[in-house]
Amino acid sequence: MTSSDTLYFMITRKPEYPAHIKPGSICYISKFNHKKLFNSAHSPPKIPVFFLSAQIKMDYCVDVNSMESLSVDEADLLQGLSKDAERLEWFKDRDALQTALGLTVGTAVTVEKEEEKLRGIIRYIGGLTEPSFPCQLPGRFFGIELLGEDRKKGNTDGSYQHKYHFSCDKDCGIFAPFSRVRPLVPSSFSPSNPKHSSQPEAEELYTPEELNTGDRVTYFISGECRHGMVVCVQEKDGEHIVRISTDTDENGQRGGEVDVPLDMVAKGEVPAEPENMDVDTPPMEPNTGDLYLDLTVNSVVEVTLAKGNSFGIIRWIGSLPGGKETMAGLELEEDTGVSDGTFKGERFFHCPLKRALFVKLSSCRPDSRFQSPSANNSKRKPTQDDTETETDHSTGKLETVPPISTEQVQQILIGRMKGIQGHCNSCYMDAALFSLFSCSSVLDSMLFKSTQPQDAPIQKTLLHNIVNPLRSNGFVAGRHIMKLREQLQRHGYSHSFTTDEKDPEEFLTIIMHHILALDPLLKLSAGGKVQESYCYQIFLDQNHSLVLPTVQQLLEHSFHTAGLKLAEVPSCLILQMPRFGKKFKMFDKIIPSLELDITDLLSEGPQQCMLCGNLAQLECPDCFTDPLFSQTGFKVFCRACSAQVHSHPQRRSHQPAALDIPKGYLGRFVPHALIRDKLELFAVLCIETSHYVSFIKHGPSSQDWIFFDSMADREGETDGFNIPEVHACPEVGTYLEMSPAELANQVPRDMKGVAKRLFCDAYMYLYQSPSMCLYR
């Protein structure tokens, strides 16, 4: 019986029987039984009901006069409250129930915790446990990500009892019943709204709830009819005031804001009476070239609002639902916006709460505090003006620039003089930094964590002079990389950091471990002991049988040879491919694994029998190399399948080992329901003739690949400079879709584009965990 087949009731008066039932309890009966009882000639005074309380396992006949009906949603909300008396109290507050039912994912709210009201945004609505008889409704809770000053005041990362309902940073989330949650902007149903009344209000053009942020409106001021867009509706001195982003103000200026009484606002655009207009004269079109000033996504701009100029970054450009004008979605520097990147419930970009504002693109103008360097700098040497401009940009107030998204790659990254400019054997550092930070945020924590005073300048250089310019402008001048190398050399780690080529893993270990003291990315379990590391070098047994291996196979064979397991899921996994030094490769080609399935590589956690899918209890190291089985995957079995496999004479000498099974899984493991732990490939570093380049997987499509070379070309001789280049390489996806047999027959020199370098010259693979990287 499902909730849709059920009628729910709240006990509002203590029934005579059973005596232990208290007001506030929720009970239910099937619609079929209820209909059958009340179709009789006489309505029954009592009906048999079940109670949602976990302590009550049977049905009772309860007086119908002691109960009131509930909708399924109301019952679900109220079941989230633990005490009967509290449940009854909130049942009587119908306004609060209606407000809670109106809350949706993405709504800005306040949540009570220990008498403190914390601000956040709803990320999840639903149960925290699975329904079970007789408790069909486990209770509806709200998963809230805390924002702003209230971050780190929560108690979860979005998980409850090891199950994720949403993802956020550690202690930045909280689960709460509806009784502790209130919308940040009171709705018409909210009890805190003084306008709420069963009596009709005085007639207005529109009530507050009928005007939404982003609505086009006509307003009347100084006897004139003007147009604009709703920013917000607020109450001042008992009167509702609408803040409007104006098309033009009384002085004919664009981009301003004005506060207008609600009764002077009409929804939609009411045409004004034409005055002194020559009907034969066509209206003048604005010069969009002058208005937009080549503004694009990630341009730093300013707009004029009611309280003066506001500054921000364009995160989105396009037309809003129902509108034809070109709009810009801004992420403002301060909390003077109206949302977190949503407009009428639809998300256009992500930013902190109250930082997003949607305005006409024509209302934006370049930030007067500094100008962005021209993107059209192909085939020219950076000038002193570029140096000063880039420095100003990197040291401005906007300190956090998000990674470049798939939609932004073409606009920001692709082209000559794009990426990181190489200089004097810096390609190992250029390729490593571009791979880690251009399109991924998995290691952004190293940019913001607290450091020792002597190490702070290196972190500042990394953030302000390299990562931020790379993500905002798509270009980092070589002098900034040299500055970082000079800082590292002064720290005494190597006297040749500014001149000689290094290994990427050496550079990354110095930055992550010695300078920024980042927690080790990798925890390996061997013989009951845990080893920590930042990178993992793949080693293979000399007797391996791999010819055209995948990265998945290489990792599994390496772990098998070394007797290793993962102690936990890594947020970032950096794998070095097996080589005999930099010049000699162990394999002619290596097939990139777009996903690494590490479920069977974990030292703890449930695993599935490779044959029947039931809970695995044994692992056989000897079967791993048995040619009968696939070369991919550890060989784990349930006891029944293990007995059958090892009944063969050739495998009777095998010695399966017991797996470490978490308590509670035996007896209740659901076959084929295991969620497998997988890592996503996001970058590959390659080396050929001592020169490093990188490939970036920036999106979900098989064609979403770009190639970066910090020294793709050169302008001039001794006093010249290198020209970095980034270009798309969709041909990589074509080869990845081939079968191993087809790929083996590909002659490297005949492979299209730069695909040969990915398959034949791979040096280091970078993977990230979609879930763990959110809070590591």
LINVENPE-V729635 format. One record per residue. N is the residue number from 1. RES is the residue in one small letter. PSI is psi in radians with two decimals (NA if undefined). OMEGA is omega in whole degrees, 0 to 359 (none if undefined). NEAR is the number of other ideal C-beta (glycine too) atoms within 10 Angstrom. Layout:
[[N:RES:PSI:OMEGA:NEAR] [N:RES:PSI:OMEGA:NEAR]]
//
This chain:
[[1:m:2.20:181:14] [2:t:2.96:181:9] [3:s:-0.48:179:15] [4:s:-0.29:178:7] [5:d:0.24:191:11] [6:t:2.55:172:19] [7:l:2.38:183:20] [8:y:2.61:181:24] [9:f:2.60:174:22] [10:m:2.25:174:22] [11:i:1.98:183:24] [12:t:-0.33:176:15] [13:r:2.50:182:12] [14:k:2.10:181:13] [15:p:2.78:178:20] [16:e:-0.60:179:11] [17:y:2.43:354:11] [18:p:2.62:188:12] [19:a:-0.47:185:8] [20:h:-0.13:180:10] [21:i:2.28:182:21] [22:k:2.66:173:15] [23:p:2.43:184:17] [24:g:-0.22:176:20] [25:s:2.59:179:23] [26:i:2.30:180:27] [27:c:2.97:182:25] [28:y:2.81:178:24] [29:i:2.62:180:20] [30:s:2.57:179:15] [31:k:-0.59:180:13] [32:f:-0.85:180:11] [33:n:-0.67:180:16] [34:h:-0.76:180:17] [35:k:-0.68:180:11] [36:k:-0.68:180:10] [37:l:-0.70:186:15] [38:f:0.05:172:12] [39:n:-0.15:179:8] [40:s:2.96:183:8] [41:a:-0.59:181:4] [42:h:2.29:177:6] [43:s:2.31:183:10] [44:p:2.47:177:12] [45:p:-0.39:180:10] [46:k:2.62:177:16] [47:i:2.60:179:21] [48:p:2.16:183:15] [49:v:2.71:169:24] [50:f:2.69:178:21] [51:f:2.50:180:22] [52:l:-0.30:179:20] [53:s:2.30:184:17] [54:a:-0.31:182:10] [55:q:-0.19:185:7] [56:i:2.02:189:17] [57:k:0.17:183:10] [58:m:2.91:180:9] [59:d:2.65:180:16] [60:y:2.59:174:17] [61:c:2.02:187:14] [62:v:2.48:179:24] [63:d:2.21:182:16] [64:v:-0.41:180:17] [65:n:-0.16:181:11] [66:s:0.17:182:17] [67:m:2.72:176:21] [68:e:2.59:186:13] [69:s:2.67:177:10] [70:l:2.58:169:21] [71:s:2.86:179:12] [72:v:-0.74:181:16] [73:d:-0.70:178:15] [74:e:-0.74:179:21] [75:a:-0.70:180:25] [76:d:-0.75:178:25] [77:l:-0.84:184:28] [78:l:-0.52:179:27] [79:q:-0.31:176:23] [80:g:-0.23:177:23] [81:l:2.43:189:21] [82:s:-0.44:185:9] [83:k:2.43:181:10] [84:d:-0.77:183:17] [85:a:-0.74:178:11] [86:e:-0.68:180:14] [87:r:-0.76:180:23] [88:l:-0.72:181:19] [89:e:-0.76:181:14] [90:w:-0.45:175:21] [91:f:-0.63:180:23] [92:k:-0.36:179:11] [93:d:1.43:185:13] [94:r:-0.54:179:12] [95:d:-0.76:181:15] [96:a:-0.68:177:21] [97:l:-0.76:179:20] [98:q:-0.68:177:16] [99:t:-0.79:181:23] [100:a:-0.68:180:26] [101:l:-0.38:179:16] [102:g:-0.14:180:13] [103:l:2.42:180:19] [104:t:2.87:175:10] [105:v:2.28:183:14] [106:g:-0.16:180:15] [107:t:2.34:175:20] [108:a:2.29:186:19] [109:v:2.95:164:21] [110:t:2.54:180:17] [111:v:2.35:181:22] [112:e:2.33:173:14] [113:k:1.98:179:17] [114:e:0.89:176:6] [115:e:0.24:177:5] [116:e:2.39:179:10] [117:k:2.04:182:12] [118:l:2.51:182:22] [119:r:2.47:180:19] [120:g:-2.90:181:29] [121:i:2.42:182:20] [122:i:2.19:178:20] [123:r:-0.30:183:17] [124:y:2.46:173:19] [125:i:2.15:179:21] [126:g:-2.95:181:13] [127:g:2.75:177:16] [128:l:-0.30:178:16] [129:t:2.89:181:12] [130:e:2.52:176:8] [131:p:2.55:177:13] [132:s:2.71:179:9] [133:f:2.39:1:8] [134:p:0.04:183:17] [135:c:1.46:181:18] [136:q:-0.51:180:20] [137:l:1.91:180:21] [138:p:-0.18:181:18] [139:g:2.44:181:22] [140:r:2.24:179:22] [141:f:2.83:180:25] [142:f:2.11:175:25] [143:g:2.09:189:25] [144:i:2.27:173:33] [145:e:2.11:181:24] [146:l:2.49:186:23] [147:l:2.92:175:20] [148:g:-2.35:182:13] [149:e:-0.26:183:9] [150:d:0.01:174:20] [151:r:2.61:180:18] [152:k:0.13:176:10] [153:k:0.08:180:17] [154:g:-2.81:183:24] [155:n:0.28:181:11] [156:t:2.84:173:19] [157:d:0.34:182:20] [158:g:0.00:180:25] [159:s:2.68:175:17] [160:y:2.09:183:16] [161:q:0.86:174:6] [162:h:0.19:176:6] [163:k:2.27:182:11] [164:y:2.23:174:15] [165:h:-0.44:170:18] [166:f:3.03:183:19] [167:s:2.37:174:20] [168:c:3.06:178:24] [169:d:2.80:180:17] [170:k:2.31:178:14] [171:d:0.36:176:15] [172:c:0.13:180:23] [173:g:2.83:179:26] [174:i:2.47:173:25] [175:f:2.35:183:21] [176:a:2.61:172:19] [177:p:2.97:185:20] [178:f:-0.43:184:23] [179:s:-0.32:181:18] [180:r:0.12:185:20] [181:v:2.34:177:23] [182:r:2.43:175:21] [183:p:2.47:181:19] [184:l:-0.66:174:13] [185:v:1.93:184:16] [186:p:2.36:178:18] [187:s:3.12:180:18] [188:s:-0.30:180:15] [189:f:-0.20:187:18] [190:s:2.32:178:20] [191:p:-0.37:181:14] [192:s:-0.08:181:12] [193:n:1.93:183:17] [194:p:-0.28:180:10] [195:k:-0.31:185:14] [196:h:2.16:181:17] [197:s:2.62:177:8] [198:s:-0.21:179:4] [199:q:2.49:179:4] [200:p:2.47:178:6] [201:e:2.91:173:9] [202:a:2.54:187:5] [203:e:2.26:178:6] [204:e:2.82:175:14] [205:l:-0.75:178:16] [206:y:2.60:174:17] [207:t:2.80:186:13] [208:p:-0.68:185:20] [209:e:-0.23:180:15] [210:e:-0.18:176:13] [211:l:2.23:180:20] [212:n:2.68:175:14] [213:t:2.23:180:20] [214:g:-0.19:179:21] [215:d:2.41:172:19] [216:r:2.33:183:17] [217:v:2.82:169:22] [218:t:2.34:178:19] [219:y:2.73:185:23] [220:f:2.15:183:17] [221:i:2.32:181:17] [222:s:0.61:177:6] [223:g:0.10:182:5] [224:e:2.67:179:9] [225:c:2.15:181:14] [226:r:2.95:182:19] [227:h:2.73:178:17] [228:g:-2.88:183:25] [229:m:2.39:182:21] [230:v:2.21:173:20] [231:v:-0.83:177:23] [232:c:2.88:173:16] [233:v:2.20:182:21] [234:q:2.92:182:13] [235:e:2.27:177:14] [236:k:2.13:178:9] [237:d:0.73:176:5] [238:g:0.06:181:7] [239:e:2.43:178:10] [240:h:2.25:181:18] [241:i:2.36:179:18] [242:v:2.13:174:24] [243:r:2.19:188:18] [244:i:2.30:170:27] [245:s:1.99:190:24] [246:t:2.58:170:23] [247:d:-0.90:172:18] [248:t:2.52:178:13] [249:d:-2.96:184:16] [250:e:-0.30:178:12] [251:n:0.10:180:6] [252:g:0.17:181:6] [253:q:2.56:180:11] [254:r:2.75:168:19] [255:g:0.26:180:20] [256:g:-3.14:176:19] [257:e:2.65:180:19] [258:v:2.52:175:17] [259:d:2.20:185:15] [260:v:2.39:175:18] [261:p:2.53:184:15] [262:l:-0.63:184:19] [263:d:0.00:176:15] [264:m:0.26:184:15] [265:v:2.36:176:24] [266:a:2.40:181:14] [267:k:2.45:182:15] [268:g:3.13:182:9] [269:e:1.90:178:13] [270:v:2.09:183:12] [271:p:2.41:179:8] [272:a:2.77:178:12] [273:e:2.25:178:6] [274:p:2.24:181:8] [275:e:2.22:175:5] [276:n:0.69:181:4] [277:m:2.21:177:9] [278:d:2.01:185:7] [279:v:-0.35:180:6] [280:d:-0.12:182:5] [281:t:2.03:180:7] [282:p:2.59:179:7] [283:p:2.54:180:6] [284:m:2.30:177:6] [285:e:2.41:178:6] [286:p:2.59:176:11] [287:n:1.62:186:9] [288:t:-0.47:178:11] [289:g:-0.67:178:8] [290:d:-0.65:185:8] [291:l:-0.76:188:16] [292:y:-0.44:174:19] [293:l:0.71:178:14] [294:d:0.51:179:11] [295:l:2.42:180:19] [296:t:3.06:174:14] [297:v:2.33:182:19] [298:n:0.06:172:20] [299:s:2.48:178:22] [300:v:2.12:189:20] [301:v:3.00:171:22] [302:e:2.65:177:20] [303:v:2.70:179:22] [304:t:2.06:178:20] [305:l:-3.06:186:20] [306:a:-0.60:184:15] [307:k:0.26:180:9] [308:g:-2.85:183:8] [309:n:2.42:174:13] [310:s:2.58:184:20] [311:f:2.61:180:18] [312:g:-2.99:180:27] [313:i:2.38:175:21] [314:i:2.08:179:20] [315:r:-0.27:184:21] [316:w:2.50:175:19] [317:i:2.31:179:17] [318:g:-2.89:178:12] [319:s:2.35:178:10] [320:l:2.76:179:19] [321:p:2.22:179:9] [322:g:-0.03:181:9] [323:g:2.76:181:15] [324:k:-0.31:184:7] [325:e:2.70:177:12] [326:t:2.08:183:15] [327:m:2.81:177:23] [328:a:2.32:173:25] [329:g:2.03:184:26] [330:l:2.46:165:28] [331:e:1.93:185:23] [332:l:2.75:178:22] [333:e:-0.56:184:18] [334:e:2.90:184:12] [335:d:1.07:179:11] [336:t:0.20:179:16] [337:g:-2.84:185:25] [338:v:-0.13:181:22] [339:s:-2.95:177:24] [340:d:0.46:181:20] [341:g:0.06:179:22] [342:t:2.68:177:21] [343:f:2.01:183:21] [344:k:0.75:176:13] [345:g:-0.09:180:12] [346:e:2.31:183:11] [347:r:2.32:178:13] [348:f:-0.47:174:17] [349:f:3.02:182:19] [350:h:2.38:172:14] [351:c:2.96:178:20] [352:p:2.78:180:17] [353:l:2.44:178:21] [354:k:0.31:178:19] [355:r:-0.20:184:24] [356:a:2.46:176:26] [357:l:2.33:179:22] [358:f:2.13:181:24] [359:v:2.91:174:24] [360:k:2.44:178:21] [361:l:-0.56:180:20] [362:s:-0.26:178:21] [363:s:-0.18:182:21] [364:c:2.60:174:25] [365:r:2.70:181:18] [366:p:2.49:180:15] [367:d:2.11:183:20] [368:s:-0.26:182:10] [369:r:-0.51:176:13] [370:f:2.74:180:17] [371:q:2.41:177:13] [372:s:2.53:177:21] [373:p:2.59:181:21] [374:s:2.38:177:12] [375:a:-0.26:183:16] [376:n:1.13:183:9] [377:n:0.46:180:17] [378:s:2.39:175:11] [379:k:0.73:171:9] [380:r:2.62:181:13] [381:k:2.33:178:13] [382:p:2.36:182:17] [383:t:3.06:178:11] [384:q:-0.60:177:7] [385:d:-0.69:177:11] [386:d:-0.70:181:16] [387:t:-0.83:183:14] [388:e:-0.72:181:12] [389:t:-0.79:182:17] [390:e:-0.66:178:23] [391:t:-0.75:178:15] [392:d:-0.76:182:14] [393:h:-0.73:186:21] [394:s:-0.30:182:24] [395:t:0.26:178:13] [396:g:-3.05:184:16] [397:k:-0.54:183:8] [398:l:1.81:189:17] [399:e:-0.33:184:13] [400:t:2.02:177:14] [401:v:2.14:182:18] [402:p:2.81:178:17] [403:p:2.76:180:18] [404:i:2.18:182:24] [405:s:2.92:179:15] [406:t:-0.69:182:12] [407:e:-0.40:184:13] [408:q:-0.19:186:19] [409:v:-0.86:183:20] [410:q:-0.71:186:11] [411:q:-0.66:188:14] [412:i:-0.70:192:23] [413:l:-0.60:191:25] [414:i:2.31:174:15] [415:g:3.09:174:19] [416:r:2.72:188:15] [417:m:0.72:176:25] [418:k:2.66:183:25] [419:g:-2.51:181:31] [420:i:2.22:184:29] [421:q:2.19:180:23] [422:g:2.65:178:25] [423:h:2.16:171:21] [424:c:1.18:175:14] [425:n:0.56:181:17] [426:s:0.08:189:25] [427:c:-0.57:179:25] [428:y:-0.68:180:25] [429:m:-0.70:179:26] [430:d:-0.87:183:28] [431:a:-0.69:181:29] [432:a:-0.81:181:25] [433:l:-0.72:178:26] [434:f:-0.72:181:28] [435:s:-0.73:185:25] [436:l:-0.62:194:27] [437:f:-0.22:184:26] [438:s:-0.86:186:26] [439:c:0.20:181:23] [440:s:2.59:177:21] [441:s:0.24:188:17] [442:v:-0.53:180:25] [443:l:0.39:178:22] [444:d:-0.38:181:17] [445:s:-0.51:180:16] [446:m:-0.30:180:20] [447:l:-0.32:188:19] [448:f:-0.16:182:12] [449:k:2.69:179:12] [450:s:2.48:182:9] [451:t:2.94:174:16] [452:q:2.58:182:10] [453:p:-0.66:182:6] [454:q:-0.32:181:10] [455:d:-0.19:183:17] [456:a:-0.69:179:13] [457:p:-0.61:178:15] [458:i:-0.75:178:20] [459:q:-0.69:180:20] [460:k:-0.75:177:15] [461:t:-0.77:181:19] [462:l:-0.76:183:21] [463:l:-0.99:190:19] [464:h:-0.59:186:18] [465:n:-0.24:183:21] [466:i:-1.09:187:24] [467:v:-0.87:181:24] [468:n:-0.85:177:23] [469:p:-0.63:179:22] [470:l:-0.78:184:24] [471:r:-0.50:183:22] [472:s:-0.67:183:20] [473:n:-0.27:182:22] [474:g:0.22:183:22] [475:f:2.40:174:23] [476:v:2.14:181:26] [477:a:2.60:183:22] [478:g:-0.47:181:20] [479:r:-0.48:180:13] [480:h:-0.64:175:23] [481:i:-0.71:178:23] [482:m:-0.66:177:17] [483:k:-0.75:178:17] [484:l:-0.73:179:22] [485:r:-0.69:178:22] [486:e:-0.71:179:13] [487:q:-0.73:179:19] [488:l:-0.67:180:22] [489:q:-0.69:179:15] [490:r:-0.45:177:13] [491:h:-0.17:173:16] [492:g:0.19:182:8] [493:y:-0.48:176:16] [494:s:2.40:180:16] [495:h:-0.06:184:9] [496:s:0.40:182:11] [497:f:-0.50:184:23] [498:t:-0.10:185:19] [499:t:-0.70:189:11] [500:d:2.77:174:11] [501:e:2.45:178:15] [502:k:3.05:173:19] [503:d:2.49:178:17] [504:p:-0.69:182:25] [505:e:-0.54:177:19] [506:e:-0.81:179:14] [507:f:-0.80:182:20] [508:l:-0.68:179:22] [509:t:-0.70:179:17] [510:i:-0.81:181:19] [511:i:-0.88:187:25] [512:m:-0.70:186:20] [513:h:-1.02:187:15] [514:h:-0.63:184:12] [515:i:-1.00:188:22] [516:l:-0.07:176:22] [517:a:0.76:177:13] [518:l:2.47:177:17] [519:d:2.48:180:14] [520:p:2.39:182:14] [521:l:-0.44:190:20] [522:l:2.26:175:19] [523:k:2.01:184:17] [524:l:2.41:179:21] [525:s:2.19:179:19] [526:a:2.02:179:14] [527:g:0.58:179:7] [528:g:-0.10:178:6] [529:k:2.58:182:8] [530:v:2.21:176:13] [531:q:2.54:183:13] [532:e:2.55:182:12] [533:s:2.94:177:15] [534:y:-0.48:178:18] [535:c:2.83:176:20] [536:y:2.10:177:22] [537:q:2.15:181:14] [538:i:2.16:174:21] [539:f:2.53:181:12] [540:l:2.62:173:18] [541:d:2.51:182:12] [542:q:-0.39:183:5] [543:n:0.30:181:7] [544:h:2.74:183:18] [545:s:0.25:183:10] [546:l:2.42:179:15] [547:v:-0.95:176:11] [548:l:1.36:190:15] [549:p:2.73:167:26] [550:t:2.86:177:18] [551:v:-0.61:177:22] [552:q:-0.81:181:20] [553:q:-0.70:179:20] [554:l:-0.77:181:24] [555:l:-0.78:181:25] [556:e:-0.75:180:22] [557:h:-0.64:178:23] [558:s:-0.78:178:19] [559:f:-0.69:181:21] [560:h:-0.77:181:18] [561:t:-0.72:184:16] [562:a:-0.11:182:15] [563:g:0.70:184:10] [564:l:2.73:170:18] [565:k:2.81:174:20] [566:l:2.21:178:23] [567:a:-0.42:177:18] [568:e:2.90:179:16] [569:v:2.12:180:19] [570:p:2.55:175:24] [571:s:-0.60:179:22] [572:c:2.28:180:23] [573:l:2.03:181:22] [574:i:1.99:185:27] [575:l:2.24:174:25] [576:q:2.26:183:18] [577:m:2.65:180:22] [578:p:2.21:180:19] [579:r:2.81:170:16] [580:f:1.38:187:8] [581:g:-3.06:182:6] [582:k:-0.45:189:14] [583:k:-0.37:186:10] [584:f:2.13:181:7] [585:k:2.53:178:18] [586:m:-0.53:181:15] [587:f:2.51:178:18] [588:d:-0.64:177:11] [589:k:2.58:172:21] [590:i:2.27:181:25] [591:i:2.10:178:22] [592:p:2.34:171:19] [593:s:1.98:181:22] [594:l:-0.47:174:19] [595:e:2.46:172:13] [596:l:2.04:176:22] [597:d:1.89:184:16] [598:i:0.22:183:22] [599:t:-0.82:183:20] [600:d:-0.10:179:22] [601:l:-0.11:181:22] [602:l:2.46:182:17] [603:s:-0.42:179:17] [604:e:2.74:180:13] [605:g:2.70:181:17] [606:p:2.57:176:18] [607:q:2.74:183:23] [608:q:2.46:174:21] [609:c:2.29:184:20] [610:m:-0.23:181:20] [611:l:-0.86:186:16] [612:c:-0.25:179:15] [613:g:-0.08:177:16] [614:n:3.10:182:17] [615:l:2.14:178:22] [616:a:2.43:180:26] [617:q:-0.21:183:20] [618:l:2.56:174:21] [619:e:2.38:182:21] [620:c:1.84:178:20] [621:p:-0.56:181:14] [622:d:-0.62:179:13] [623:c:-0.35:182:21] [624:f:-0.64:181:17] [625:t:0.06:180:15] [626:d:2.15:182:14] [627:p:-0.25:179:7] [628:l:-0.55:184:10] [629:f:2.86:177:14] [630:s:2.68:178:9] [631:q:0.01:179:17] [632:t:2.34:174:13] [633:g:2.39:173:16] [634:f:2.67:186:20] [635:k:1.71:182:26] [636:v:2.49:186:24] [637:f:2.73:164:26] [638:c:2.97:185:22] [639:r:-0.68:182:15] [640:a:-0.81:181:13] [641:c:-0.64:178:19] [642:s:-0.75:179:23] [643:a:-0.69:181:12] [644:q:-0.77:181:13] [645:v:-0.73:185:21] [646:h:0.15:173:20] [647:s:-0.27:178:9] [648:h:2.42:183:11] [649:p:-0.60:182:7] [650:q:-0.24:183:9] [651:r:0.16:181:16] [652:r:-0.40:181:8] [653:s:-0.12:179:8] [654:h:2.66:181:16] [655:q:1.48:178:9] [656:p:2.53:179:21] [657:a:2.53:180:10] [658:a:2.42:177:9] [659:l:2.69:177:19] [660:d:1.73:185:13] [661:i:2.21:178:16] [662:p:2.54:179:10] [663:k:2.45:176:5] [664:g:-0.25:181:9] [665:y:-0.55:180:15] [666:l:2.25:177:11] [667:g:-0.30:181:6] [668:r:0.31:177:7] [669:f:2.26:181:17] [670:v:2.02:181:10] [671:p:2.48:175:12] [672:h:0.27:180:8] [673:a:0.07:182:9] [674:l:2.25:175:17] [675:i:2.06:186:9] [676:r:2.49:179:11] [677:d:2.12:182:19] [678:k:2.58:176:17] [679:l:2.58:181:26] [680:e:2.38:174:17] [681:l:2.28:177:20] [682:f:-0.23:178:23] [683:a:2.69:176:26] [684:v:2.24:172:29] [685:l:2.36:180:27] [686:c:2.70:179:22] [687:i:2.37:174:23] [688:e:2.24:184:14] [689:t:0.86:175:7] [690:s:0.38:178:11] [691:h:2.22:182:17] [692:y:2.42:172:29] [693:v:3.04:180:25] [694:s:2.64:173:31] [695:f:2.43:179:26] [696:i:2.24:172:26] [697:k:1.80:191:22] [698:h:-0.05:182:23] [699:g:3.10:185:15] [700:p:-0.38:183:9] [701:s:2.65:178:11] [702:s:-0.30:180:15] [703:q:-0.06:186:13] [704:d:1.18:178:18] [705:w:2.47:172:24] [706:i:2.70:182:26] [707:f:2.35:182:24] [708:f:2.30:175:26] [709:d:2.04:183:24] [710:s:-0.22:180:29] [711:m:0.85:184:21] [712:a:-0.54:182:19] [713:d:3.04:180:12] [714:r:2.50:177:11] [715:e:2.08:180:12] [716:g:3.11:182:9] [717:e:-2.06:185:6] [718:t:-0.71:181:4] [719:d:0.27:180:6] [720:g:-2.81:181:10] [721:f:2.71:179:18] [722:n:2.60:177:22] [723:i:1.90:176:22] [724:p:2.72:181:27] [725:e:2.48:173:19] [726:v:2.26:176:27] [727:h:2.70:180:17] [728:a:2.55:178:17] [729:c:1.18:181:21] [730:p:-0.26:180:15] [731:e:-0.41:178:18] [732:v:-0.74:180:27] [733:g:-0.59:179:16] [734:t:-0.77:181:14] [735:y:-0.57:179:21] [736:l:-0.41:179:18] [737:e:-0.11:178:10] [738:m:2.72:174:13] [739:s:2.77:177:8] [740:p:-0.64:180:13] [741:a:-0.76:178:8] [742:e:-0.72:182:10] [743:l:-0.64:180:16] [744:a:-0.51:182:13] [745:n:-0.08:181:9] [746:q:2.21:176:17] [747:v:2.13:186:7] [748:p:-0.77:184:13] [749:r:-0.27:180:7] [750:d:-0.05:180:7] [751:m:2.49:186:20] [752:k:2.58:173:13] [753:g:-2.31:182:17] [754:v:0.22:185:18] [755:a:-0.62:180:22] [756:k:-0.66:183:20] [757:r:-0.59:179:22] [758:l:-0.81:186:26] [759:f:-0.55:188:23] [760:c:-0.37:188:18] [761:d:0.30:184:22] [762:a:2.33:180:24] [763:y:-0.69:184:23] [764:m:2.29:176:24] [765:y:2.42:180:27] [766:l:2.15:179:25] [767:y:2.68:176:24] [768:q:2.64:176:22] [769:s:2.14:181:20] [770:p:-0.50:182:12] [771:s:-0.79:185:17] [772:m:-0.55:183:18] [773:c:-0.19:180:21] [774:l:-0.40:182:19] [775:y:0.20:175:17] [776:r:NA:none:20]]
//
